[in-house]
């Protein structure tokens, strides 16, 4: 399935006005070679169902992005990140909502990756990206990974 084009995303916004949903997402590289990264399929009944995305989810009102990332990854894929670095933020306006996608590169984690919410998960390499349909907000992140020249760099 082709990716949906991202129109007018704002990369690493300095300031956001208006209502938006703050979402944290994890860029997790398969160890030890770091040649593949993990994606998860959105569940039926959710916004953009069946699209593929980076694991993560909405921040709760009392959470920092790091706390939300830890909670979401534990709930969704059974791991506890122990070291992660901010990768990039994308602000995107969908017709029915605006989101700030706060992506972190997870460098170390504890636990074994497994689906805990019955969603499909896959390790893919850069050559496989075009075989999956990603939400428009994810496209600039995928482009940044591609432009790095090699997964995990």
Secondary structure, 3 states (H helix, E strand, C coil): CCCCCCCCCEECCCCCCCCCEEEEEEEEECCCCCCCEEEEECCCCCCCCCCEECCEEECCCCCCHHHHHHHHHHHHHCCEEEEEEEEEEEEEECCCCEEEEEEEEEEEEECCCCCCCCCCEEEECHHHHHHCCECHHHHHHHHHHHHCCCCCC
